[in-house]
Amino acid sequence: MADILGKKNLVLLIILTKDPYQKKWKKMYAKIIDHQRETVMA
């Protein structure tokens, strides 16, 4: 499961670095990361 999430995160990071709407993506990405942290902590 962690491997799948890791690959998704890598794809998201690649999108982030190329996407012209970086600020919007960074906010969304931050939310995803926070959600994953909460899921791991729970």
C-alpha positions as CSV (number, residue, x, y, z in Angstrom):
1,M,0.0,0.0,0.0
2,A,2.8,2.4,1.0
3,D,4.5,1.7,-2.4
4,I,1.3,2.6,-4.3
5,L,1.0,5.9,-2.3
6,G,4.7,6.6,-2.9
7,K,4.3,6.2,-6.6
8,K,1.2,8.5,-6.6
9,N,3.2,11.1,-4.6
10,L,6.0,10.9,-7.1
11,V,3.6,11.5,-10.0
12,L,2.0,14.4,-8.1
13,L,5.5,15.9,-7.5
14,I,6.3,15.6,-11.3
15,I,3.0,17.3,-12.1
16,L,3.7,20.0,-9.4
17,T,7.1,20.9,-11.0
18,K,5.6,21.2,-14.5
19,D,2.2,22.6,-13.8
20,P,1.7,26.3,-14.4
21,Y,-0.9,26.4,-11.6
22,Q,1.7,25.4,-9.1
23,K,0.2,27.3,-6.1
24,K,-3.1,25.6,-6.6
25,W,-1.5,22.2,-6.9
26,K,0.8,22.8,-3.9
27,K,-2.3,23.5,-1.7
28,M,-4.0,20.3,-2.9
29,Y,-0.8,18.3,-2.5
30,A,-0.3,19.7,1.1
31,K,-3.9,18.5,1.9
32,I,-3.2,15.0,0.5
33,I,0.0,14.8,2.5
34,D,-1.7,16.0,5.7
35,H,-4.5,13.4,5.1
36,Q,-2.0,10.6,4.7
37,R,-0.1,11.6,7.9
38,E,-3.4,11.6,9.8
39,T,-4.2,8.2,8.4
40,V,-0.8,6.8,9.4
41,M,-1.0,8.3,12.9
42,A,-4.5,7.0,13.5
